[in-house]
Amino acid sequence: MSKKNQQPAHIPILSIDFKFFYVSEVAAMLRVSAPVIYNLIHEGKLDAIKIGRAWKIPEASITNYINSLGSHLI
């Protein structure tokens, strides 16, 4: 069989359903300044990843952080 007649191998397409937010977006959501969000990241209170020069915060990290605050409420 010649290469011209061969079908390309089936490559599955992965469906990635992650939502990431910029620091400025999270700051706006939580109504705080961007430096507050950077502090939370560096203190390990808010999980984030750095892609290039920008920090990206997964939606689940925001939810986890907010839920952790519930235990501090009176």
N, C-alpha and C positions, 0 to 999 in steps of 0.2 A: 504494500500500500504506500503510495507516495505521500509526502508531507502535505501536499495541496489538498488531498482528500480527507485528511484526519480532522476530526472534530476537536476543538479546544477542550482541555480538561475542565470539568465542572468545578468551579471555585465558589464555595458557599459565601454568601454575603452576610456578614455579621451585622446584626441589628443592635446598635448601641443606644441605650435609652437613658444615658446619663445627662443630667442638667448641671452645668457649671455656671457660676456667676463671677463677675469681676468684683474686686474689693469695693469699688464705688457703688455697685448695685446692692451689695449686701449692706453697706453703710446706709443707703437710702431706705432699704427695707426695715432696718432696725432703728432708723432715725438717730444715728450716731455719726461721728466723723470717720473718715477713712483711717486716720491714725489709730483710732480705737480698734478698728478691725485688724489692722496690722499688729497691734499689741496682743490681741486675742490669739492670732495665728502664732506669733513668736512665743507666747506663754503656753502654747499647746492646748488652749481651751477651744479653739476652732480649727478643725482639720482643713488643710488646703494643700494644693500642689502648685509648684512653680513651673510654668510652661514658658520658656524663653525668659522674658523679663517680667512677665505678669503673673500674679498670683490668681489661681482659679479655686473657687470654693464650691464643692459639690453640694447640691440641694440637701442631701441627707445630713451633711455636717451642720448645716444651718438648723435643720429640724432637731438634731441631737443637742445642739447648743441651747436652743430655746427650751427644750424639754428639761435640760439640766438646771435651767434657771427656776423652773417650777418648784424644785425642792428647797429653794431659798426664800420662797414667798411665805409671808406670814398668814 
